[in-house]
Amino acid sequence: MKLKRNERIGAIVKILSEHPNKTFTLSHFTEKFNTAKSTLSEDIMLVKGVFEKLNLGKVITIPGASGGVRYIPFLSKADSMEFLEGISKKIEDKERMLPGGFLYLIDVIYDPDIVATIGKIFASIIDYSKVDYLVTIETKGIPMALMTAKAMNIPLLIIRKNSKISEGSSLGITYVSGTSGAVQSMSLPRRNIKEGSKVILIDDFMRGGGTIKGMHDLMKEFRAEVVATGVLISTVKPKEKMIDNYISLLEIEEGNGENIVRPSMSFLEKISENL
């Protein structure tokens, strides 16, 4: 069945956007649409132009017989700032304060649209071109990490606080919580990650940095290189964390039952370098 140009373009946009960072050969589309390669090349250039004009991401064309087209998601600096400022106001709501100084974030970090956008932001500011895995720790950071892994098109690995017998032999370590000072444990199945891999660590919240440091230490046990560490929210205090060289999208200043939330300095520096 022959499709009109606007029908082909609509299908190309849908296919590329649903499979970020996956290369599709021209032959894939010519067979699917029963269209000549020359015609399809024109369609792809139109899609590429629209994506660039509206800051919807990048459409990369790869020349040669084995070439094709790939969609790389990213969020512009202006769109990233607008999104994070909106989330900041949402999180600052006094009703989110829970007994013990905890912050209610479930509705934010489990919202598909929000975590999908967070994933695009991380994919925009972190170089993942040579990364083998994205790693998070259960449980609240999983949705955000999953959407980041989808945007980067790399496998997601989940560190367990309690090993699962169904996952086989695991390698575990103990670590000290940066907040309470309590000794806790984390583990990852041995067969999940190859020695010498490059990884990105993602988590939802960081205060003292104990959990993230534990994740770093666990990666050392697998002889894996951590190329970047990202968190959604970090606290202003304590200023000295248990790790350095992390990217936090938001920072929260706590005090007197009120929270001030804003895009973090590490994010602002990173976004200025990349976008």
N, C-alpha and C positions, 0 to 999 in steps of 0.2 A: 504494500500500500504506500503510495506516494504521499508525503506530507508537505504542506505549505511551509514557507520559510519561517513564519512566525510560530508555527507549531514545532518545527525543529529546534528553534532557538529556545522556546519554553522548555522542551525536553532536555536540551543540553544544560541549561541553567540548573534544572532540578537534579540531574544526574551528577554534575560536578559539585554542587553545593552539598549534596547528601554524602559525598565520598571525598572529603577534603584530603589533599596531599596524595591522592591516588592518580597515577598516570593512565590515561585512556588513549589507546592508539586511534589514529584516524580510521583505520579499518574497522574498529569496533563500532564507530558511529555510521560509517558508510553502509555496513551490513545491516545495522539496526534500522536505518532510515531509507535504505535503498537509494542512496544519493552518491553522486560523483565526488571524489576527493576535493576537486577544485571548488565545487559548490559548498562543500562542508567547511573548507578552509575560510571561505568568506563568512559563513555563519559564525565560526569561532572568533574571527576578528571583530565581528559586531558585538558578541558577548563580552569579549575582552575589553572593548572600548567602554561599554556600559558599566562594567564592574569598576573600571578605573575612574570613570567620571563621577560615579556615585559613592566611591570609597567602600565598595562592597567586598573587597578582597582583591587578590591578584589571580589572573588567569595566565598561566605560563605555557607558551607553545614551545615544543621541543622539536627541532628540525631533524631531518634524516629519515631513512627508511624505517628505523625502529622508534621514531619519535612519536609525539602525540600531544596531549594537552592535560594540564593539571591545574586544579584550583587550590590556591593557598589562602586560607582565611586570615584576616587580620582586622583590627579595629583601629581607626585613625585616632590621633592624639585627642582631637576635639570630642569624638564620640566616646572614647575611653574616659575622659575626664567627666563628661556629662553623666555617664552611667555611674561612675564611682561616687560622684557628689550626690547623686540621687540615693544610692545605697547608704551613704554616710548619714543622710538625714533620717532615713528609715531606721537605722541602727541606734541613733541617738535618742530615740523615744524612751522616756523614763520608765514606761511600763515593761520594758525589756529586762530591767534589773531584777535578778532573782536572789533569794537569800544566800548568803555566803559570798556575795560579790560576783556570782556567775551571770553571764549574759545570754539571753534567749535568742538563738539564731536559727532554729530549726526551719522556720518558714522561709528564711533567706537561702540557706544552703541546700534545701531540698526543692527549691523552685526551678523547674527545668529551664525556663527562659533565662533566669539569673545565672545559673551555673554554666549554661551554654555560652553566655557572653563573657563570663569570667575565663572560660576556656580559651576563647578567642583572644582575650587580652594577654593571657600568658603566652599563647602562640605567637603573639605580635612582638613580644619583648624578650623572649628567650630563644637563643639559637639552638634548635633541636635537630639540625641537619645530620649530625653524626651520632645521635642518641639511640640507644637500643631499647630502653624501657623507661616508662614513667612509674614512679613508686609512691604509694601513699600508705597510711596506716588506718586501720578501721577505727571508728565507723563514719563519723560525721564528714570527713573529708572525701569520702568515696565518690559522691555524685559530682563534685567539682573536679576531682582528679580524672574521672571517667570522661567528662566532656572535654577536658584539656587533652587527654590522650586521643580522643576522636579528632579534635582539631589538628593535632600533630601527626595523626595516623601512626601511632606507636603503641605497642602493647602496654597494658596496665597491670602492675603487680601490687598485691595488697598484703602488707605486713599484718600479721595477726598478733593480738595481745595474748591469745590462747591458741596454741597449735591445734589444727584439725586432723584427726586420724585419717580422714579421707584424702588428705593432701600428701600423704607419705612422710618420709623422713624430713625433719625441719632443722634448721640451724637457728638457735636462739641466743639472746644475750639479756643481761639485766642492765637497767639504766636508772638514773636518778631523776625524778621529776624536778623540773626547774622551778615549779611553784610550791609544791608541798615538801619536797625533799624525800618523798617516799621512794623506796626501791620497787621498780616494776619490771616486767619482762615483755619482750617482743620476739617474734620469730618469723621466718620465711622458709617455705619448702625449698630444699636443696636443688631440686630439679627445675625450679622456676627461672633461675638466672644463670647465665654462663659466666665463667670466670673471665675477668678483663672487660666486662661490659661497661658501657657508659650510660648513666642514668640521670634522670631529673627527679627530685623529691618535691612533693606537693602536700601541704596540710592546710587545715582551715584556720587554726588559731595558734598563736605563739605568745607566751608570756616570758618565761625565763629561757626557753629554748631547749629544755631537757629532752623532750620527745624527739625534736628534730636532730639533736646531737646523737640520741640513741639510734635514729635511722641512719645517720652518717656512719656510726660505729658498726652497725650491722652490715652496711655495704662494704666496709673494709674487710669484714670477715669473708665476704664473697669476692674480694679483690676487684670490686667494681669502682669505677671512678664517678664521683658525683660532679656533674658539670654545671648544675644550677639547682637552687633551692627556692621554692616559692611558697608563700603563705598568703591567705586572704587577708587576715587581720593580725597585727602584732601590737602589743602594748608599748606605750612610750617608756614606762618604768617596769622592770629595772632597765636602765639604759644599757648596761653591759649584759649581753646575752651569752649563753653558753656556746653559741656558734657565731661566725662572721659570714659575710658574703651571701646574704639571702635577699630575696626580693619580696617585699610585703606590699600588697596593693593598697591596703588601708592601715592607718595607725590610730589607736584609741588612747586617749588621755583620760584616765579615771580619777574621780575625786568628788567627795561630798554628795554621793548619790547621783551624780550627773556624769555623762560621758561626752567627750568631744571627739568626733570621728572625722577624719579627713584623709585624702589620698596621701600616702606616705612619701617621704623624701626619696627612699630607694626606688620607688616606682617612678617618681617625677624625673629622677636622673636617668633611669633606664629608658623611659619613653622618649626623652629628648634625644637619646643616642640613636634610637631605632626608628622613630616615626617623624 
